[in-house]
Amino acid sequence: GSIQIWNIKPGWGSRPDMHVEKGHEDDITGLKFSSDGQILLSRSTDGTLKQLIFTGTSVEREGTSGGLLCFYDRKKLELVSRVGISPTCSVVQCYWHGKLNQV
């Protein structure tokens, strides 16, 4: 659940330049910087989102919804909308294509 970021430095044994010890309560499954490089987006199996605009979900065992693409309000982190992607497949990665202006 910790997030650690290093600047590239020569040599071994360097310490992270940024360390968020309890960024999440469980494993982090994805990290992405915003296009302007100012916001770090993270997703975790603990069911929380941190500064996340959209994310995909995994198919749950014995679940009925399948893989979803979920959109959240960035400031409140409240679910705004969700789109069904597949009844049997998980959403593994999300990407916003700047030129096509679509997910």
Backbone torsions as a table, in degrees:
resi	resn	phi	psi	omega
1	GLY	NA	0.2	179.5
2	SER	-91.8	151.4	176.4
3	ILE	-115.7	125.8	-179.7
4	GLN	-129.9	135.6	-178.9
5	ILE	-128.9	132.2	177.9
6	TRP	-115.9	143.1	163.5
7	ASN	-83.1	146.0	180.0
8	ILE	-68.8	122.7	-179.1
9	LYS	-134.8	149.1	176.1
10	PRO	-71.8	151.6	175.6
11	GLY	95.1	173.0	-177.9
12	TRP	-108.1	160.8	171.5
13	GLY	79.4	18.3	179.5
14	SER	-73.5	154.8	178.3
15	ARG	-95.2	155.0	179.5
16	PRO	-65.3	146.9	176.3
17	ASP	-78.1	-26.0	176.5
18	MET	-137.1	134.7	-179.6
19	HIS	-140.6	117.4	173.7
20	VAL	-108.1	101.6	-170.8
21	GLU	-63.3	-43.0	-178.8
22	LYS	-120.3	59.4	177.1
23	GLY	-64.4	-34.9	177.4
24	HIS	-142.7	162.2	179.1
25	GLU	-86.0	-10.8	-176.5
26	ASP	-142.3	-169.9	-178.2
27	ASP	-58.7	140.2	174.8
28	ILE	-90.3	127.9	-176.2
29	THR	-103.5	-10.4	178.4
30	GLY	-165.6	143.2	175.3
31	LEU	-134.5	142.2	179.3
32	LYS	-156.3	136.4	173.1
33	PHE	-86.2	146.1	174.8
34	SER	-65.1	164.3	-176.0
35	SER	-60.7	-27.6	177.9
36	ASP	-89.0	-0.4	177.3
37	GLY	72.6	11.4	-175.6
38	GLN	-97.8	-19.5	-176.5
39	ILE	-124.5	131.1	174.6
40	LEU	-97.5	124.0	-179.7
41	LEU	-100.7	136.1	180.0
42	SER	-138.0	149.5	179.6
43	ARG	-131.7	143.0	-176.7
44	SER	-139.8	158.7	174.9
45	THR	-75.5	-2.0	177.0
46	ASP	-80.8	1.0	176.6
47	GLY	84.5	10.0	179.8
48	THR	-111.2	158.4	176.1
49	LEU	-124.3	141.4	178.5
50	LYS	-123.7	110.1	-179.9
51	GLN	56.9	34.3	-175.4
52	LEU	-98.4	136.1	178.6
53	ILE	-95.2	-47.0	174.4
54	PHE	-145.8	152.1	-178.5
55	THR	-152.7	161.9	174.8
56	GLY	-103.9	159.1	178.6
57	THR	-117.9	157.9	177.2
58	SER	-89.7	155.6	172.9
59	VAL	-69.3	128.7	179.8
60	GLU	-90.7	145.2	175.4
61	ARG	-60.4	132.0	179.8
62	GLU	60.1	17.2	176.8
63	GLY	-86.7	167.5	-177.6
64	THR	-117.0	-8.8	-173.9
65	SER	-90.3	-22.8	-177.0
66	GLY	71.8	-165.1	-179.8
67	GLY	-75.0	134.7	-177.8
68	LEU	-125.3	153.4	167.5
69	LEU	-107.0	117.4	-174.2
70	CYS	-111.8	135.2	178.7
71	PHE	-110.6	129.9	-177.0
72	TYR	-122.0	146.2	171.7
73	ASP	-66.3	124.0	-173.0
74	ARG	-64.2	-35.7	-177.1
75	LYS	-82.8	-40.1	-177.4
76	LYS	-95.9	-15.0	-176.2
77	LEU	55.4	38.2	176.4
78	GLU	-101.6	142.1	178.2
79	LEU	-64.1	126.2	179.3
80	VAL	-102.1	-43.4	-176.6
81	SER	-158.1	154.2	173.1
82	ARG	-141.6	146.3	-176.9
83	VAL	-124.3	128.2	176.5
84	GLY	-70.9	128.7	-179.4
85	ILE	-102.6	-46.2	-178.0
86	SER	-156.9	138.3	177.3
87	PRO	-73.4	-19.0	-174.8
88	THR	-124.0	-9.5	-176.2
89	CYS	-116.3	145.9	176.7
90	SER	-83.9	154.2	170.6
91	VAL	-85.9	114.5	-174.2
92	VAL	-90.6	-35.0	-178.5
93	GLN	-148.8	144.9	176.6
94	CYS	-118.3	142.5	-178.5
95	TYR	-147.3	131.9	174.4
96	TRP	-95.8	119.1	179.9
97	HIS	-89.5	111.0	-175.8
98	GLY	-62.5	-40.2	-178.6
99	LYS	-72.7	-39.3	179.2
100	LEU	-85.1	-15.3	179.9
101	ASN	57.8	48.3	178.8
102	GLN	-153.7	163.4	178.5
103	VAL	-83.7	NA	NA
